[in-house]
């Protein structure tokens, strides 16, 4: 998507690029201004931040057994990611 943004005297052309996978899941949003590309949002970064926050909260409030029980109740893909991070930070 390309649009123009006016800031006082200047008009800047901004290009937004939405990157999807084959399953039509949004992976990343990039913004290009004056040839410079900035990542506005990235699924992997956001997912990692959320996983780390969840692990931190679980560790503060629950025993190892309770955390493992919770993680194994999640969908497989998410459970694998949480378990990996949980083991890395244990």
N, C-alpha and C positions, 0 to 999 in steps of 0.2 A: 504494500500500500504506500503510495507516495502522496504527500500533501505539502502545502506551503504554510509556514508559520511566520507571522509578522511580529517583530519586536521593535516597535517604534519606527525608525527609518528603514530598517532592514527587513527583507523577506528571505527566509531560509527554506530551502527544499529539504524535507525530511523523508527518508524512506524507512518504513518498518517492514521487517522480514519475520514472518512466522514460520517456524520450522516444525514439521510434523513427522511422525514415524508412519510406517505402513498401516498401522491400526488407527490412524487419524488422531493420535494423542499429541497434544502440543508439547514440544520438547524445549523450545527456546524462542524468545522474542529478542530481536536485534534492532537497533536504531542506527541509521547511517546519516550523518550530517557532515558536510564538507569532506567526504571521503573517509571519515573516521567512523569505525563501527564500534558501538557500545552494546554490551549485552544488558538488556533491561530485566530479563527474567530467564532462569535456567532451571528446568525440572530437577536435574541431578543435584545442583547446589541446594535448592530449596528442600528437596527430599532429605539430603544429608543433614541439613540444619535441624529439620523437624525430628529426624531419627535421633540425633544427638540430644535434643531437648527431652524427648520421650524417655530415653535411656537414663538421663540424669534424674528426671522426676521419679521414675520407677525405683532407681537405686536408693533415693532418699526415703521412700515410703514403704517399700516392700522387701521381703526376704528374697534370696536367690531363687528358692523354689517357687514362690508366687510369681516372680518375674518370668521365669521359664514357662510356667503354666499359662500366663497371659500371652506370651509371645507365640506359643504353639497353637493358640486358639485363633490366630490371625491367618489370612490367606497366605499360601505358601511363599509367594514372591516377597511379600512384605515381611513375613516371619524370618526368612533367610537374611534379609538386610538387617533387621533388628538384632537377630541373634549374633551376626557377625560383629556388629558394632558393640553389642553388649559384652562379647568375649574380649574384644580389643581394649575395652575400657575397664574391664574387671580387674 
